[in-house]
Amino acid sequence: MALDPFADEPRPLLSGYEIGQDLSMLSIDELDERVEMLEREIARLKEARAKKESSLAAASAFFKLGQG
């Protein structure tokens, strides 16, 4: 297997959106699409965080039962 000479380079964003990018050339509809996309992503992140918190709480409760 050959080494990839570009493995250390950052990957391009698949969504076409980059945080901090110039927004001046986007239309109102394009801005609305970006807002909707980011709101969906925020909801997805919050859901993943809640699942991790739940798993952490369950693990903490499990391991605290054996202490005492």
N, CA, C and O of each residue as an XYZ file, in Angstrom:
272
protein
N       0.850     -1.185      0.000
C       0.000      0.000      0.000
C       0.890      1.241      0.000
O       1.791      1.360      0.830
N       0.642      2.152     -0.916
C       1.451      3.352     -1.048
C       0.997      4.413     -0.057
O      -0.175      4.471      0.314
N       1.926      5.238      0.360
C       1.590      6.351      1.249
C       0.935      7.461      0.449
O       1.320      7.735     -0.688
N      -0.039      8.085      1.042
C      -0.735      9.195      0.403
C       0.012     10.483      0.732
O       0.050     10.887      1.894
N       0.615     11.143     -0.277
C       1.378     12.363      0.003
C       0.499     13.528      0.449
O       1.010     14.524      0.963
N      -0.813     13.415      0.259
C      -1.720     14.501      0.627
C      -2.518     14.187      1.895
O      -3.479     14.892      2.204
N      -2.143     13.158      2.621
C      -2.906     12.727      3.788
C      -2.961     13.783      4.886
O      -3.932     13.823      5.641
N      -1.953     14.632      4.995
C      -1.932     15.642      6.058
C      -2.665     16.917      5.688
O      -2.852     17.792      6.533
N      -3.082     17.034      4.437
C      -3.783     18.242      4.012
C      -5.227     18.195      4.488
O      -5.827     17.122      4.538
N      -5.794     19.353      4.840
C      -7.189     19.353      5.293
C      -8.121     18.907      4.179
O      -7.889     19.194      3.005
N      -9.173     18.205      4.559
C     -10.152     17.736      3.588
C     -11.066     18.884      3.186
O     -11.382     19.736      4.016
N     -11.492     18.922      1.942
C     -12.446     19.963      1.537
C     -13.804     19.687      2.169
O     -14.172     18.535      2.399
N     -14.538     20.747      2.445
C     -15.863     20.607      3.023
C     -16.831     20.116      1.948
O     -16.867     20.664      0.847
N     -17.607     19.094      2.262
C     -18.524     18.531      1.287
C     -19.771     19.387      1.107
O     -20.385     19.371      0.040
N     -20.145     20.123      2.128
C     -21.370     20.908      2.064
C     -21.202     22.204      1.271
O     -22.191     22.856      0.935
N     -19.976     22.574      0.976
C     -19.752     23.821      0.277
C     -19.829     25.025      1.190
O     -19.826     26.161      0.717
N     -19.895     24.799      2.465
C     -19.977     25.900      3.414
C     -18.769     25.876      4.326
O     -18.353     24.826      4.818
N     -18.227     27.036      4.536
C     -17.079     27.162      5.429
C     -17.391     28.261      6.436
O     -17.792     29.363      6.061
N     -17.208     27.962      7.693
C     -17.472     28.961      8.728
C     -16.562     30.164      8.505
O     -15.352     30.019      8.326
N     -17.152     31.331      8.517
C     -16.397     32.564      8.343
C     -16.247     33.018      6.894
O     -15.625     34.045      6.623
N     -16.819     32.250      5.961
C     -16.652     32.623      4.557
C     -17.415     33.906      4.230
O     -18.348     34.283      4.940
N     -17.011     34.562      3.161
C     -17.652     35.796      2.704
C     -19.079     35.482      2.249
O     -19.279     34.617      1.397
N     -20.045     36.160      2.796
C     -21.446     35.922      2.474
C     -22.034     36.994      1.559
O     -23.210     36.924      1.202
N     -21.238     37.968      1.182
C     -21.759     39.118      0.449
C     -22.306     38.777     -0.932
O     -23.136     39.517     -1.459
N     -21.864     37.682     -1.524
C     -22.311     37.334     -2.874
C     -23.500     36.371     -2.870
O     -23.967     35.976     -3.938
N     -23.994     35.989     -1.703
C     -25.110     35.055     -1.624
C     -26.446     35.795     -1.651
O     -26.579     36.892     -1.108
N     -27.424     35.176     -2.290
C     -28.763     35.760     -2.329
C     -29.466     35.498     -1.005
O     -28.982     34.738     -0.166
N     -30.604     36.136     -0.835
C     -31.402     35.920      0.373
C     -31.826     34.458      0.455
O     -31.785     33.863      1.532
N     -32.234     33.870     -0.673
C     -32.616     32.455     -0.675
C     -31.444     31.560     -0.287
O     -31.621     30.601      0.465
N     -30.262     31.861     -0.786
C     -29.082     31.069     -0.432
C     -28.752     31.213      1.055
O     -28.376     30.242      1.712
N     -28.895     32.419      1.572
C     -28.658     32.630      3.000
C     -29.678     31.844      3.828
O     -29.325     31.233      4.836
N     -30.935     31.864      3.401
C     -31.976     31.104      4.108
C     -31.660     29.607      4.089
O     -31.839     28.918      5.093
N     -31.193     29.111      2.949
C     -30.817     27.694      2.850
C     -29.690     27.364      3.818
O     -29.709     26.322      4.473
N     -28.714     28.253      3.905
C     -27.594     28.023      4.830
C     -28.066     28.009      6.271
O     -27.635     27.173      7.063
N     -28.957     28.940      6.613
C     -29.485     29.005      7.977
C     -30.217     27.706      8.303
O     -30.019     27.133      9.375
N     -31.065     27.237      7.378
C     -31.800     25.991      7.604
C     -30.843     24.812      7.762
O     -31.037     23.966      8.635
N     -29.820     24.755      6.929
C     -28.841     23.672      6.999
C     -28.121     23.693      8.350
O     -27.932     22.651      8.977
N     -27.727     24.874      8.785
C     -27.015     24.989     10.055
C     -27.935     24.687     11.240
O     -27.489     24.100     12.226
N     -29.203     25.074     11.160
C     -30.148     24.747     12.231
C     -30.342     23.239     12.340
O     -30.436     22.705     13.446
N     -30.403     22.540     11.193
C     -30.504     21.072     11.218
C     -29.242     20.466     11.829
O     -29.314     19.500     12.589
N     -28.099     21.032     11.494
C     -26.841     20.519     12.029
C     -26.758     20.759     13.538
O     -26.279     19.898     14.278
N     -27.215     21.908     13.990
C     -27.235     22.196     15.432
C     -28.131     21.197     16.143
O     -27.764     20.687     17.201
N     -29.295     20.908     15.585
C     -30.197     19.925     16.193
C     -29.533     18.555     16.246
O     -29.661     17.846     17.245
N     -28.830     18.175     15.191
C     -28.136     16.888     15.150
C     -27.044     16.825     16.218
O     -26.883     15.804     16.886
N     -26.302     17.909     16.375
C     -25.252     17.971     17.390
C     -25.830     17.888     18.799
O     -25.283     17.193     19.656
N     -26.925     18.589     19.038
C     -27.559     18.554     20.356
C     -28.069     17.157     20.668
O     -27.971     16.703     21.809
N     -28.614     16.468     19.667
C     -29.098     15.103     19.865
C     -27.930     14.164     20.204
O     -28.039     13.336     21.107
N     -26.837     14.297     19.489
C     -25.660     13.461     19.761
C     -25.115     13.746     21.157
O     -24.701     12.825     21.862
N     -25.113     15.005     21.556
C     -24.626     15.378     22.889
C     -25.518     14.784     23.973
O     -25.027     14.273     24.979
N     -26.821     14.853     23.763
C     -27.762     14.305     24.745
C     -27.574     12.793     24.897
O     -27.644     12.267     26.008
N     -27.336     12.097     23.787
C     -27.098     10.652     23.853
C     -25.830     10.347     24.639
O     -25.799      9.410     25.437
N     -24.790     11.135     24.414
C     -23.539     10.924     25.137
C     -23.711     11.217     26.628
O     -23.167     10.499     27.467
N     -24.464     12.269     26.962
C     -24.725     12.575     28.367
C     -25.489     11.436     29.028
O     -25.205     11.074     30.170
N     -26.458     10.871     28.312
C     -27.241      9.766     28.839
C     -26.356      8.545     29.078
O     -26.464      7.890     30.114
N     -25.493      8.245     28.128
C     -24.570      7.113     28.281
C     -23.623      7.334     29.448
O     -23.346      6.412     30.215
N     -23.134      8.540     29.581
C     -22.219      8.866     30.679
C     -22.928      8.730     32.028
O     -22.363      8.188     32.978
N     -24.159      9.221     32.108
C     -24.914      9.123     33.358
C     -25.182      7.659     33.713
O     -25.088      7.272     34.878
N     -25.516      6.848     32.705
C     -25.773      5.427     32.955
C     -24.504      4.730     33.426
O     -24.548      3.928     34.359
N     -23.379      5.027     32.793
C     -22.114      4.414     33.199
C     -21.721      4.861     34.600
O     -21.255      4.051     35.401
N     -21.903      6.125     34.899
C     -21.575      6.628     36.235
C     -22.436      5.956     37.298
O     -21.938      5.568     38.355
N     -23.723      5.822     37.015
C     -24.624      5.177     37.969
C     -24.246      3.717     38.163
O     -24.278      3.214     39.286
N     -23.891      3.038     37.096
C     -23.519      1.633     37.173
C     -22.281      1.436     38.038
O     -22.251      0.572     38.914
N     -21.271      2.239     37.783
C     -20.009      2.056     38.512
C     -20.087      2.562     39.945
O     -19.324      2.099     40.793
N     -20.980      3.492     40.243
C     -21.130      3.974     41.615
C     -21.872      2.950     42.472
O     -21.724      2.942     43.694
N     -22.672      2.082     41.836
C     -23.395      1.069     42.600
C     -22.428      0.096     43.280
O     -22.708     -0.388     44.377
N     -21.311     -0.187     42.646
C     -20.351     -1.130     43.203
C     -19.455     -0.539     44.278
O     -18.740     -1.270     44.963
N     -19.488      0.757     44.428
C     -18.646      1.422     45.444
C     -19.449      1.601     46.722
O     -20.678      1.681     46.716
N     -18.722      1.658     47.789
C     -19.546      1.963     48.870
C     -19.173      1.834     50.216
O     -19.969      2.127     51.108
